[in-house]
Structures are given as C-alpha cells and as structure tokens.
Amino acid sequence: MHVHLVQFDLAWEDKAANYGKVRSLLEVNRPQPGSLVVLPEMFPTGFSLNLSATAQAPTREDEAFLSGLARDHDCHVMGGVVSAVEGQSEAEMGWNESVTFGPDGALLARYAKIQPFSLGGESQCHRAGSEIVTFPWAGFTVAPLVCYDLRFPEHFRTAVRKGADVMVVIASWPVKRYHHWLTLLQARAIENLAYVIGVNRTGSDPNFKYNGRSVVVSPHGHIIADAGEGVGVVSARLDLADVTAWREEFPALRDMRG
C-alpha cells in the first residue's frame, strides 16, 4: 500500500488558508484509494501556543476537514490538531493530537502527544497524553506519534509491544536540529524493525525556520522516500511482507526486556 506525505509551509494561525493549501496539493497529487495521507503536526495553524487560535471549537472543524478529505479521496487521512481539555474553561489547556480518519470519514484513532515540548513552553498549554494507540490499515498496525515523542524510544517500544509495524511521526521540527530528526527516525526504524514515517513542515513561523525533509524509512533504516526541503507530496509503497521477513530473519524483538 502507499503512503503520501504532505509537506507545506503552514500559514500562521490561519485555518482557512491551510485547508486550502492541503486541498490544492492533493488535487495535483491525488492519492490512490485506500492509501494513507499524512499531514504535519498542528497543520491548521502551525506550532502556536495561542489556544484561542489553535483549539478546535465544539464542532471540531479541523477534524471535519480531515474526515471530508478522507471521504473525498477514498483514503485514510492523518493530521495534527489541538482539542480543548474537557472541563477546562476556554483557552486554558489543550491536547496536541494526531487524529486519523478512514475512507468512510469515521475516526479511526486519536492519540494525544505524550511528550509536550517543555523547552518551548508547550507543557504550559498542552496536557501530556498517557497512552500509545494503534489502528489497522491495509494489513499493517500503525502507531501515531507527535514530534518531541521521537526523542523518547520507550514510546516506540510500547507501540511494538502493541503490534505496530508502522510508526508515523508528525512534526514541526526546526531546521537547526534537522540532522537529529533524520538520525532518530532511522534509529527508531532500525531498533524496532518497522517502517517509520516522519512528516514535517517547511517555511517559517515567528519562532523557527523549518526545512521539511519528510521521509519514509524502511525497517532496515534506509530512507526510501524524501520530500526534500520544498513544498509538495512525496509517496512511497510499503510492503508488509518486507517487515515480516526481516523480523523472522533477524528476530531481535524477541529479546526485548522490561
């Protein structure tokens, strides 16, 4: 099956503009039915800590957009959104989430970022999630993760214990640490004998510059698709048989402890 990584320059705190950018990119690069389309972390607004601009209304407008995309293209769609914490007054705390919708528009998975980026102040406005989740797709078991989670390999091990053979990291990863991004994505793939997909943004916001480099990494740690630094959609074909064969040939996961 195919994955399609949507890499673009997010308009700062402008949901309508970002919806339009995504629609335009997918019109030019139409995904195959049944494939998985992945958008970056907090795709509607960029990595802003202004909850009044980022948090969804009770109508969940960002999720409605993703659900519509999935139905329109007959595929699975994953993207990053911010949801308000129930019981909190408006704009006090939120969840930085990865949500995935199926071809029928139904929600398949909701994952809350376990590691808010405390160095950047994210933990002051986004609650930490507590659970790794997975969902089925085309015979694979997929685990969504978000940005700073990538630096904590224990979460990926938990995903493997839950059966994951594909891990998808959506991010707003700045250019000054991009070599960490690529190295850690490859390390997570190698140590877990799994496909690892990283989807980043391009452009800049008031705080950082971003250079994309959205990639698909094979279970051997090879980069098999690379979006480079520009705006666009990069695609790759994933083969479940490759994961199964490698895990049988090199059964390191059987030696996991803890």
N, C-alpha and C positions, 0 to 999 in steps of 0.2 A: 504494500500500500504506500501511498505518497503523503508526504508532509509538505506544507507550504509555509515558509517563514516570511511574515510581512514586516519589513523594516522601513521605517519612515521617520521624518522629522516632526515630532509631536508639537502641535500648536499649544502654547502655554495657556492652560485653564480655559480652553475653548472647545467644548464638546462637539458642537455642530461642525466646526472645521475639521476635527479629527475623524468624525464619522464620514465626512465627505472624502477625505484622503484615503481612508480604507476602502470605501466603495469604489473609488476610481482605480486604485491599484488592483483590486480583484476583478474589475471589469476587463482590464487589459491582460491580467494573468489569471484566467478563470481556473479554479481548482477542479480536479476530477471528482465526480460524485463519490461519496464515501470517504474522501481523503480528510486529513486533519489540517486545519488552518490555524496558525498561531500568531497572535498579536502581542506587543510588548506589555510590560508592567504598566499599570495605570494609563492605558492607551488613550482614554478620553481627554486627559488633562496634562499629562506629564507628571513628573515626580514632585508634585506640590504638596506642602503640608497644610495648605489652606482648606480645611474641611468644608467650609461653606461653598467652595468651588468644586471640590472633588467628590464629596459624598453623594451617593445616589439619593434621589427623592424616594418616598414610599412606593412610587410607581416603578422603581428600578429601571430607569430609562436606558442605562448603559447595557444592562442585561437584555432588555428588549431589543436593542440594536443587534447584539450578538446572536440572539435567538433568531431574529429575522434574517441575518446573513446565512445562518446555518440552513434555514428553510429555503432561502432563495437559491443557494448553491448546492443543496442536497449533500451537505458535508458536515463534519464536526468542526466547531469553532471554539477556540480557547483564547481568552484575553484577560487582562488585569483590570479590576475595578476597585472602587472603595465603597464599602457599605457602612452605614451608621450602626453603632452598637445599640442594640435594643435596650431600652430603659434609661439611656443617657439623653440629656437634653440636646437639642440640635447643635452640631459642630463641636461637641466636646471630645468624643473619641470615635474612632472608626476601625474597620478591618481592611487591611490591604489584601485583596483576594485574587486568586486565579479561579475563573469560572469557565466551565465547558458545556456546550450545548450540542445535542445530536441533530441529525438531519430533519427530524420532526419538530425541532425547536424546543424540545424538552431539556431541562437541566440535567446533566449527567454527573457533574462533580463541582463541589465548592470547597476550595482549600484556602485557609487563612494563613498568611505568611507567619511562620514560626519565629523567624529572627528579624524583627524590625531593625532598621539600620540606626542603632543607638548613637553612633558617632555623628550622624547627620541630624539627630533630633527626632527621628521618626517614632521612637518609642514614647514620645510625649503626646502623640496624637493617634497612633495606631496601636491597638491591643495586639499582643502576641498570640498567634494561634497555638494549638496544642496537639494537633493530630495530622499525621500523614494520611492522605486519602488516595485511592486509585479508582480507575474506571476502565472498562473494557473497550477496545477499539480494534476491529479487524483481526482478532485473534491475539493481539497484544494486551498487556496490562500496563496502563500508563499512570505515572505519578507526576502531578504538577507540583512545582516548587517556584519560589519567587526570589530572585536577585541575591540578597545577602545570605540566604539559605545555602548558597553554593559553597560558602566557606566552612560549612559545618557538615562533614562527611557522615556523621551519625544519622542524619535525616535520610540520606540516600540508602544507608544500610537498612533502616527501618522500612523504606519503600521496597527494597529487595525482599525482605522477610515477608512483606505483604504480596509478593508475587510480581513486582514490577520488572519489566524488561525494557521499558522506555521511560526515561525521566525527562521532563520538559521544564526548563528554567526560563521564565520570562523576567526581563530585567530593564533597569535604567542604569547601565554600568558605564561610568565616565571613562573618557579616553586615557586619562593619566594612569589608570590601572587596567588597561585592556589586556596586557600580557598575563595578568592574574586570571582574567576571565577565560582566555583560551586554555591556559595551562590547567586550571581547575576543572573546566568542562571535560578535558581529555582525561584527567586523573579520575574523575567520577565514573567515566565510561570504563576505563581500564580496570579499576578496582571492583566494579560491580558487574562486569561482563554484560553491559547493557548499552543500548543506544542512549545517547544524551543529546538533547536538542537545546540550544540556547538562542533566545530571541531578544535582541537588544534594539535600541532606537538609534537614530542619527541626530545631527543638528546640535542645538544648544538650548539651554533654559537660563534663567537668571543666576543659576548656581554652578552649572557644569557644562562641559562640552562632551559630546558622545560621538563615537566613530563606528557604531554598528557592529560589524563582524559577527552577525548572527550565523550560527553554524550547526551542522548535524555531525555528530561524532559517532563512529561505529563502535561496536563492542571491543574492538581491538585498539581503540584510541586514535584511529585515523579520521581526519576531517574529510568527509565525503561531499559536503556542500558548504559553501562560504559565500555569504551575501556581500562581502567586501565592505566598503565604507559609504556607499551611496544608497539612495532610496530605491527600493524595489522588492521583488518577491523572489526568493530562491527556493527551489524544490529538491526533494530527494526521495528515493524509493527505499523503504525499509523492508527487510526480509526476515520474517520470524524464524525461518529455518537456519539463518546465519547465527542468531542468538542461541538457538537450541544446540546446534552443532558445536559451537565454541564452548558452551557450558559443559557439554559432555566430554569434549576433548581435553579441556583444562578446568576441572571441577573444583576450583579454588573456593567457591562459595560454600562447599560442604565443610570447609574448615573454619567457618565463622564461629566466633565465640561471643559470649555475653548475651 
